[in-house]
Amino acid sequence: MSEPKQTIDQAYKELQSLVEEFEHEEVNLDTSIPKFKRGLELAAYLKDKLGALNNEVKEIKEKFEEKNGEVDMSEEPEDSKDV
């Protein structure tokens, strides 16, 4: 599979455009198959890129927690609960 040479935002917009085209226009089999294939390529590309970004965020969070003694950022400080 050839990976698109575009940003995540560009790939998402292109995929969104293809989906809208399939939802709102009459389907022509001669042009639909290549567009469907392109949509699958874009979806796979986005899945891979978003998965990689998710892993990177997890790694950054783990490093931050290790460095800062596993601080839970979702909890309020003790002194703010009485307000």
Distance bins in CASP14 RR format, pairs under 12 A and 6 or more apart:
PFRMAT RR
TARGET T0000
AUTHOR 0000-0000-0000
RMODE 2
METHOD distances of the structure
MODEL  1
1 37 0 0 0 0 1 0 0 0 0 0 0
1 38 0 0 0 0 0 1 0 0 0 0 0
1 39 0 0 0 0 0 1 0 0 0 0 0
1 40 0 0 0 0 1 0 0 0 0 0 0
1 41 1 0 1 0 0 0 0 0 0 0 0
1 42 0 0 0 0 0 1 0 0 0 0 0
1 43 0 0 0 0 0 1 0 0 0 0 0
1 44 1 0 0 1 0 0 0 0 0 0 0
1 45 0 0 0 0 1 0 0 0 0 0 0
1 47 0 0 0 0 0 1 0 0 0 0 0
1 48 0 0 0 0 1 0 0 0 0 0 0
2 37 0 0 0 0 0 1 0 0 0 0 0
2 38 0 0 0 0 0 1 0 0 0 0 0
2 40 0 0 0 0 0 1 0 0 0 0 0
2 41 1 0 0 1 0 0 0 0 0 0 0
2 42 0 0 0 0 0 1 0 0 0 0 0
2 44 0 0 0 0 0 1 0 0 0 0 0
2 45 0 0 0 0 1 0 0 0 0 0 0
3 11 0 0 0 0 1 0 0 0 0 0 0
3 41 0 0 0 0 1 0 0 0 0 0 0
3 42 0 0 0 0 0 1 0 0 0 0 0
3 44 0 0 0 0 1 0 0 0 0 0 0
3 45 1 0 1 0 0 0 0 0 0 0 0
3 46 0 0 0 0 0 1 0 0 0 0 0
3 47 0 0 0 0 0 1 0 0 0 0 0
3 48 0 0 0 0 1 0 0 0 0 0 0
3 49 0 0 0 0 1 0 0 0 0 0 0
4 10 1 0 0 1 0 0 0 0 0 0 0
4 11 1 0 1 0 0 0 0 0 0 0 0
4 12 0 0 0 0 0 1 0 0 0 0 0
4 13 0 0 0 0 0 1 0 0 0 0 0
4 14 1 0 0 1 0 0 0 0 0 0 0
4 15 0 0 0 0 1 0 0 0 0 0 0
4 38 0 0 0 0 1 0 0 0 0 0 0
4 39 0 0 0 0 1 0 0 0 0 0 0
4 40 0 0 0 0 0 1 0 0 0 0 0
4 41 1 0 0 1 0 0 0 0 0 0 0
4 42 1 0 0 1 0 0 0 0 0 0 0
4 43 0 0 0 0 0 1 0 0 0 0 0
4 44 0 0 0 0 1 0 0 0 0 0 0
4 45 1 0 1 0 0 0 0 0 0 0 0
4 46 0 0 0 0 1 0 0 0 0 0 0
4 48 0 0 0 0 0 1 0 0 0 0 0
4 49 0 0 0 0 1 0 0 0 0 0 0
5 11 0 0 0 0 1 0 0 0 0 0 0
5 14 0 0 0 0 0 1 0 0 0 0 0
5 41 0 0 0 0 0 1 0 0 0 0 0
5 45 0 0 0 0 0 1 0 0 0 0 0
6 12 0 0 0 0 1 0 0 0 0 0 0
6 13 0 0 0 0 1 0 0 0 0 0 0
6 14 1 0 0 1 0 0 0 0 0 0 0
6 15 0 0 0 0 0 1 0 0 0 0 0
6 38 0 0 0 0 0 1 0 0 0 0 0
6 41 0 0 0 0 0 1 0 0 0 0 0
6 42 0 0 0 0 1 0 0 0 0 0 0
6 45 0 0 0 0 1 0 0 0 0 0 0
6 46 0 0 0 0 0 1 0 0 0 0 0
6 49 0 0 0 0 0 1 0 0 0 0 0
7 13 0 0 0 0 1 0 0 0 0 0 0
7 14 0 0 0 0 0 1 0 0 0 0 0
7 42 0 0 0 0 0 1 0 0 0 0 0
7 45 0 0 0 0 0 1 0 0 0 0 0
7 46 0 0 0 0 0 1 0 0 0 0 0
7 49 0 0 0 0 1 0 0 0 0 0 0
8 14 0 0 0 0 0 1 0 0 0 0 0
8 15 0 0 0 0 0 1 0 0 0 0 0
8 42 0 0 0 0 0 1 0 0 0 0 0
8 45 0 0 0 0 1 0 0 0 0 0 0
8 46 1 0 0 1 0 0 0 0 0 0 0
8 47 0 0 0 0 0 1 0 0 0 0 0
8 48 0 0 0 0 0 1 0 0 0 0 0
8 49 1 0 1 0 0 0 0 0 0 0 0
8 50 1 0 0 1 0 0 0 0 0 0 0
8 51 0 0 0 0 0 1 0 0 0 0 0
8 52 0 0 0 0 0 1 0 0 0 0 0
8 53 1 0 0 1 0 0 0 0 0 0 0
9 15 0 0 0 0 0 1 0 0 0 0 0
9 16 0 0 0 0 0 1 0 0 0 0 0
9 42 0 0 0 0 0 1 0 0 0 0 0
9 46 0 0 0 0 0 1 0 0 0 0 0
9 49 0 0 0 0 0 1 0 0 0 0 0
9 50 0 0 0 0 0 1 0 0 0 0 0
10 16 0 0 0 0 0 1 0 0 0 0 0
10 17 0 0 0 0 0 1 0 0 0 0 0
10 42 0 0 0 0 1 0 0 0 0 0 0
10 45 0 0 0 0 0 1 0 0 0 0 0
10 46 0 0 0 0 0 1 0 0 0 0 0
10 49 0 0 0 0 0 1 0 0 0 0 0
11 17 0 0 0 0 0 1 0 0 0 0 0
11 18 0 0 0 0 0 1 0 0 0 0 0
11 38 0 0 0 0 0 1 0 0 0 0 0
11 39 0 0 0 0 1 0 0 0 0 0 0
11 41 0 0 0 0 1 0 0 0 0 0 0
11 42 1 0 1 0 0 0 0 0 0 0 0
11 43 0 0 0 0 1 0 0 0 0 0 0
11 44 0 0 0 0 0 1 0 0 0 0 0
11 45 1 0 1 0 0 0 0 0 0 0 0
11 46 1 0 1 0 0 0 0 0 0 0 0
11 47 0 0 0 0 0 1 0 0 0 0 0
11 48 0 0 0 0 0 1 0 0 0 0 0
11 49 1 0 0 1 0 0 0 0 0 0 0
11 50 0 0 0 0 0 1 0 0 0 0 0
12 18 0 0 0 0 0 1 0 0 0 0 0
12 19 0 0 0 0 0 1 0 0 0 0 0
12 39 0 0 0 0 0 1 0 0 0 0 0
12 42 1 0 0 1 0 0 0 0 0 0 0
12 43 0 0 0 0 1 0 0 0 0 0 0
12 45 0 0 0 0 1 0 0 0 0 0 0
12 46 1 0 0 1 0 0 0 0 0 0 0
12 47 0 0 0 0 0 1 0 0 0 0 0
12 49 0 0 0 0 1 0 0 0 0 0 0
12 50 0 0 0 0 1 0 0 0 0 0 0
13 19 0 0 0 0 0 1 0 0 0 0 0
13 20 0 0 0 0 0 1 0 0 0 0 0
13 42 0 0 0 0 1 0 0 0 0 0 0
13 46 0 0 0 0 0 1 0 0 0 0 0
14 20 0 0 0 0 0 1 0 0 0 0 0
14 21 0 0 0 0 0 1 0 0 0 0 0
14 35 0 0 0 0 0 1 0 0 0 0 0
14 38 1 0 0 1 0 0 0 0 0 0 0
14 39 1 0 0 1 0 0 0 0 0 0 0
14 41 0 0 0 0 1 0 0 0 0 0 0
14 42 1 0 1 0 0 0 0 0 0 0 0
14 43 0 0 0 0 0 1 0 0 0 0 0
14 45 0 0 0 0 1 0 0 0 0 0 0
14 46 0 0 0 0 1 0 0 0 0 0 0
15 21 0 0 0 0 0 1 0 0 0 0 0
15 22 0 0 0 0 0 1 0 0 0 0 0
15 35 0 0 0 0 0 1 0 0 0 0 0
15 36 0 0 0 0 0 1 0 0 0 0 0
15 38 0 0 0 0 1 0 0 0 0 0 0
15 39 1 0 1 0 0 0 0 0 0 0 0
15 40 0 0 0 0 1 0 0 0 0 0 0
15 41 0 0 0 0 1 0 0 0 0 0 0
15 42 1 0 1 0 0 0 0 0 0 0 0
15 43 1 0 0 1 0 0 0 0 0 0 0
15 44 0 0 0 0 0 1 0 0 0 0 0
15 45 0 0 0 0 1 0 0 0 0 0 0
15 46 1 0 0 1 0 0 0 0 0 0 0
15 47 0 0 0 0 0 1 0 0 0 0 0
16 22 0 0 0 0 0 1 0 0 0 0 0
16 23 0 0 0 0 0 1 0 0 0 0 0
16 39 0 0 0 0 0 1 0 0 0 0 0
16 42 0 0 0 0 1 0 0 0 0 0 0
16 43 0 0 0 0 0 1 0 0 0 0 0
16 46 0 0 0 0 0 1 0 0 0 0 0
17 23 0 0 0 0 0 1 0 0 0 0 0
17 24 0 0 0 0 0 1 0 0 0 0 0
17 25 0 0 0 0 0 1 0 0 0 0 0
17 35 0 0 0 0 1 0 0 0 0 0 0
17 38 0 0 0 0 0 1 0 0 0 0 0
17 39 0 0 0 0 1 0 0 0 0 0 0
17 42 0 0 0 0 1 0 0 0 0 0 0
18 24 0 0 0 0 0 1 0 0 0 0 0
18 25 0 0 0 0 0 1 0 0 0 0 0
18 31 0 0 0 0 0 1 0 0 0 0 0
18 32 0 0 0 0 1 0 0 0 0 0 0
18 34 0 0 0 0 0 1 0 0 0 0 0
18 35 1 0 1 0 0 0 0 0 0 0 0
18 36 0 0 0 0 1 0 0 0 0 0 0
18 37 0 0 0 0 0 1 0 0 0 0 0
18 38 1 0 0 1 0 0 0 0 0 0 0
18 39 1 0 1 0 0 0 0 0 0 0 0
18 40 0 0 0 0 1 0 0 0 0 0 0
18 41 0 0 0 0 0 1 0 0 0 0 0
18 42 1 0 0 1 0 0 0 0 0 0 0
18 43 0 0 0 0 1 0 0 0 0 0 0
19 25 0 0 0 0 0 1 0 0 0 0 0
19 35 0 0 0 0 0 1 0 0 0 0 0
19 36 0 0 0 0 0 1 0 0 0 0 0
19 38 0 0 0 0 0 1 0 0 0 0 0
19 39 0 0 0 0 1 0 0 0 0 0 0
19 40 0 0 0 0 0 1 0 0 0 0 0
19 42 0 0 0 0 1 0 0 0 0 0 0
19 43 0 0 0 0 1 0 0 0 0 0 0
20 35 0 0 0 0 0 1 0 0 0 0 0
21 27 0 0 0 0 1 0 0 0 0 0 0
21 28 0 0 0 0 0 1 0 0 0 0 0
21 31 0 0 0 0 1 0 0 0 0 0 0
21 32 0 0 0 0 1 0 0 0 0 0 0
21 35 1 0 0 1 0 0 0 0 0 0 0
21 36 0 0 0 0 0 1 0 0 0 0 0
21 38 0 0 0 0 0 1 0 0 0 0 0
21 39 0 0 0 0 0 1 0 0 0 0 0
22 28 0 0 0 0 0 1 0 0 0 0 0
22 31 0 0 0 0 0 1 0 0 0 0 0
22 32 1 0 0 1 0 0 0 0 0 0 0
22 33 0 0 0 0 0 1 0 0 0 0 0
22 35 1 0 0 1 0 0 0 0 0 0 0
22 36 1 0 0 1 0 0 0 0 0 0 0
22 38 0 0 0 0 0 1 0 0 0 0 0
22 39 0 0 0 0 1 0 0 0 0 0 0
25 31 0 0 0 0 0 1 0 0 0 0 0
25 32 0 0 0 0 1 0 0 0 0 0 0
25 35 0 0 0 0 0 1 0 0 0 0 0
26 32 0 0 0 0 1 0 0 0 0 0 0
27 33 0 0 0 0 0 1 0 0 0 0 0
27 35 0 0 0 0 1 0 0 0 0 0 0
27 36 0 0 0 0 1 0 0 0 0 0 0
28 34 0 0 0 0 0 1 0 0 0 0 0
28 35 0 0 0 0 1 0 0 0 0 0 0
28 36 0 0 0 0 0 1 0 0 0 0 0
29 35 0 0 0 0 0 1 0 0 0 0 0
29 36 0 0 0 0 0 1 0 0 0 0 0
30 36 0 0 0 0 0 1 0 0 0 0 0
31 37 0 0 0 0 0 1 0 0 0 0 0
31 38 0 0 0 0 0 1 0 0 0 0 0
32 38 0 0 0 0 0 1 0 0 0 0 0
32 39 0 0 0 0 0 1 0 0 0 0 0
33 39 0 0 0 0 0 1 0 0 0 0 0
33 40 0 0 0 0 0 1 0 0 0 0 0
34 40 0 0 0 0 0 1 0 0 0 0 0
34 41 0 0 0 0 0 1 0 0 0 0 0
35 41 0 0 0 0 0 1 0 0 0 0 0
35 42 0 0 0 0 0 1 0 0 0 0 0
36 42 0 0 0 0 0 1 0 0 0 0 0
36 43 0 0 0 0 0 1 0 0 0 0 0
37 43 0 0 0 0 0 1 0 0 0 0 0
37 44 0 0 0 0 0 1 0 0 0 0 0
38 44 0 0 0 0 0 1 0 0 0 0 0
38 45 0 0 0 0 0 1 0 0 0 0 0
39 45 0 0 0 0 1 0 0 0 0 0 0
39 46 0 0 0 0 1 0 0 0 0 0 0
39 47 0 0 0 0 0 1 0 0 0 0 0
40 46 0 0 0 0 0 1 0 0 0 0 0
40 47 0 0 0 0 0 1 0 0 0 0 0
41 47 0 0 0 0 0 1 0 0 0 0 0
41 48 0 0 0 0 0 1 0 0 0 0 0
42 48 0 0 0 0 0 1 0 0 0 0 0
42 49 0 0 0 0 0 1 0 0 0 0 0
43 49 0 0 0 0 0 1 0 0 0 0 0
43 50 0 0 0 0 0 1 0 0 0 0 0
44 50 0 0 0 0 0 1 0 0 0 0 0
44 51 0 0 0 0 0 1 0 0 0 0 0
45 51 0 0 0 0 0 1 0 0 0 0 0
45 52 0 0 0 0 0 1 0 0 0 0 0
46 52 0 0 0 0 0 1 0 0 0 0 0
46 53 0 0 0 0 0 1 0 0 0 0 0
46 54 0 0 0 0 0 1 0 0 0 0 0
47 53 0 0 0 0 0 1 0 0 0 0 0
47 54 0 0 0 0 0 1 0 0 0 0 0
48 54 0 0 0 0 0 1 0 0 0 0 0
48 55 0 0 0 0 0 1 0 0 0 0 0
49 55 0 0 0 0 0 1 0 0 0 0 0
49 56 0 0 0 0 0 1 0 0 0 0 0
50 56 0 0 0 0 0 1 0 0 0 0 0
50 57 0 0 0 0 0 1 0 0 0 0 0
51 57 0 0 0 0 1 0 0 0 0 0 0
51 58 0 0 0 0 1 0 0 0 0 0 0
52 58 0 0 0 0 0 1 0 0 0 0 0
52 59 0 0 0 0 0 1 0 0 0 0 0
53 59 0 0 0 0 0 1 0 0 0 0 0
53 60 0 0 0 0 0 1 0 0 0 0 0
54 60 0 0 0 0 0 1 0 0 0 0 0
54 61 0 0 0 0 0 1 0 0 0 0 0
55 61 0 0 0 0 0 1 0 0 0 0 0
55 62 0 0 0 0 0 1 0 0 0 0 0
56 62 0 0 0 0 0 1 0 0 0 0 0
56 63 0 0 0 0 0 1 0 0 0 0 0
57 63 0 0 0 0 0 1 0 0 0 0 0
57 64 0 0 0 0 0 1 0 0 0 0 0
58 64 0 0 0 0 0 1 0 0 0 0 0
58 65 0 0 0 0 0 1 0 0 0 0 0
59 65 0 0 0 0 0 1 0 0 0 0 0
59 66 0 0 0 0 0 1 0 0 0 0 0
60 66 0 0 0 0 0 1 0 0 0 0 0
60 67 0 0 0 0 0 1 0 0 0 0 0
61 67 0 0 0 0 0 1 0 0 0 0 0
61 68 0 0 0 0 0 1 0 0 0 0 0
61 70 0 0 0 0 0 1 0 0 0 0 0
61 71 0 0 0 0 0 1 0 0 0 0 0
61 72 0 0 0 0 0 1 0 0 0 0 0
61 73 0 0 0 0 1 0 0 0 0 0 0
61 74 0 0 0 0 0 1 0 0 0 0 0
62 68 0 0 0 0 0 1 0 0 0 0 0
62 69 0 0 0 0 0 1 0 0 0 0 0
62 70 0 0 0 0 1 0 0 0 0 0 0
63 69 0 0 0 0 0 1 0 0 0 0 0
63 70 0 0 0 0 0 1 0 0 0 0 0
64 70 0 0 0 0 1 0 0 0 0 0 0
64 71 0 0 0 0 1 0 0 0 0 0 0
64 72 0 0 0 0 0 1 0 0 0 0 0
64 73 0 0 0 0 1 0 0 0 0 0 0
65 71 1 0 0 1 0 0 0 0 0 0 0
65 72 0 0 0 0 1 0 0 0 0 0 0
65 73 0 0 0 0 1 0 0 0 0 0 0
71 77 0 0 0 0 0 1 0 0 0 0 0
75 81 0 0 0 0 1 0 0 0 0 0 0
76 82 0 0 0 0 0 1 0 0 0 0 0
76 83 0 0 0 0 1 0 0 0 0 0 0
77 83 0 0 0 0 0 1 0 0 0 0 0
END
